[in-house]
Amino acid sequence: MRSLTTAAILCVILLGYQAARSQQGGAPGHHDSAAQVAASTYEHLATAIIEVKAAEDDLVKSILIGYHSAAQGHLKAAAGDAANRVRHLEAAATEITNIGNEGDKRIQAVRQRLAKAGHTHNTDMETKADYMFVTNKEKKGLLDLASRIGRAGADAKAADVDALGVELARQFEAAIAPE
C-alpha cells in the first residue's frame, strides 16, 4: 500500500512538473499557466491523499470486523462445546482485546510507524492517544468485556456465553459507528 501511494504521488508530481516545464518560455502568460498547472497538480495530490485515507479507514474497519467475527465464532463454539469452552473463551477474549486496541501486535507496529511519521487520526482528549474508531471509553469497555470472557471458565453456562456475545455485538457496533 505504501509503495502504491508513493508511486501515485510521484506520478502526480512528475506530471505537474512536466506540464509546467512544457509551458516555460518567454510567453507573457507563462507565470499564470505555471501557477494553474501547480494548482491543478496540487488538487490531484489532495484527491489522492484523501482516497488513501479513505482506503486506510476501510482497511482498518475490515480488520476490526474480522476480529469481531472471530470472537463471535469462538463464543458460539464455547456455548456449544463444554470440553473446549475455556480455549474458545480465551480465544474470544484475545480477539476482543484486538478490537479494543484497534489491532494485534503486527497492526499496532504499523500504526506506531505511521504515527512516528506524523500520520494521525483522532486524538482522545483525556489520554491524548490516537485512535481511528475505538475511543478510550469504548476501549475500556471492550477490554473489560474481554477480561470477563477470559475469566468465565469451564463452568460458564451456554446462556451466559450467549449473553456475552450480545454484549460484544452491542459494544462493537457502537465502536465502529460513524461519529
ChimeraX attribute file (.defattr): number of C-alpha atoms within 10 A of each C-alpha:
attribute: neighborCount
match mode: 1-to-1
recipient: residues
	/A:1	9
	/A:2	8
	/A:3	8
	/A:4	10
	/A:5	14
	/A:6	10
	/A:7	12
	/A:8	15
	/A:9	18
	/A:10	13
	/A:11	13
	/A:12	18
	/A:13	17
	/A:14	13
	/A:15	14
	/A:16	21
	/A:17	16
	/A:18	12
	/A:19	16
	/A:20	19
	/A:21	12
	/A:22	10
	/A:23	17
	/A:24	13
	/A:25	10
	/A:26	8
	/A:27	9
	/A:28	8
	/A:29	11
	/A:30	14
	/A:31	15
	/A:32	11
	/A:33	16
	/A:34	19
	/A:35	12
	/A:36	14
	/A:37	20
	/A:38	17
	/A:39	13
	/A:40	14
	/A:41	21
	/A:42	15
	/A:43	13
	/A:44	16
	/A:45	18
	/A:46	13
	/A:47	12
	/A:48	16
	/A:49	15
	/A:50	12
	/A:51	13
	/A:52	16
	/A:53	14
	/A:54	11
	/A:55	13
	/A:56	14
	/A:57	15
	/A:58	12
	/A:59	12
	/A:60	16
	/A:61	17
	/A:62	12
	/A:63	18
	/A:64	26
	/A:65	16
	/A:66	14
	/A:67	22
	/A:68	22
	/A:69	16
	/A:70	17
	/A:71	28
	/A:72	23
	/A:73	16
	/A:74	22
	/A:75	27
	/A:76	19
	/A:77	19
	/A:78	27
	/A:79	21
	/A:80	15
	/A:81	14
	/A:82	17
	/A:83	10
	/A:84	13
	/A:85	25
	/A:86	20
	/A:87	17
	/A:88	25
	/A:89	29
	/A:90	22
	/A:91	21
	/A:92	28
	/A:93	25
	/A:94	21
	/A:95	24
	/A:96	30
	/A:97	23
	/A:98	24
	/A:99	29
	/A:100	27
	/A:101	21
	/A:102	23
	/A:103	20
	/A:104	17
	/A:105	11
	/A:106	8
	/A:107	15
	/A:108	14
	/A:109	12
	/A:110	12
	/A:111	18
	/A:112	14
	/A:113	12
	/A:114	12
	/A:115	13
	/A:116	10
	/A:117	9
	/A:118	9
	/A:119	12
	/A:120	15
	/A:121	14
	/A:122	13
	/A:123	14
	/A:124	14
	/A:125	10
	/A:126	8
	/A:127	9
	/A:128	10
	/A:129	13
	/A:130	19
	/A:131	17
	/A:132	16
	/A:133	23
	/A:134	24
	/A:135	22
	/A:136	20
	/A:137	12
	/A:138	18
	/A:139	22
	/A:140	15
	/A:141	16
	/A:142	25
	/A:143	19
	/A:144	16
	/A:145	21
	/A:146	27
	/A:147	16
	/A:148	14
	/A:149	25
	/A:150	18
	/A:151	14
	/A:152	18
	/A:153	17
	/A:154	15
	/A:155	9
	/A:156	17
	/A:157	16
	/A:158	18
	/A:159	10
	/A:160	13
	/A:161	21
	/A:162	17
	/A:163	13
	/A:164	19
	/A:165	23
	/A:166	13
	/A:167	13
	/A:168	21
	/A:169	16
	/A:170	11
	/A:171	17
	/A:172	21
	/A:173	12
	/A:174	14
	/A:175	21
	/A:176	17
	/A:177	9
	/A:178	7
	/A:179	6
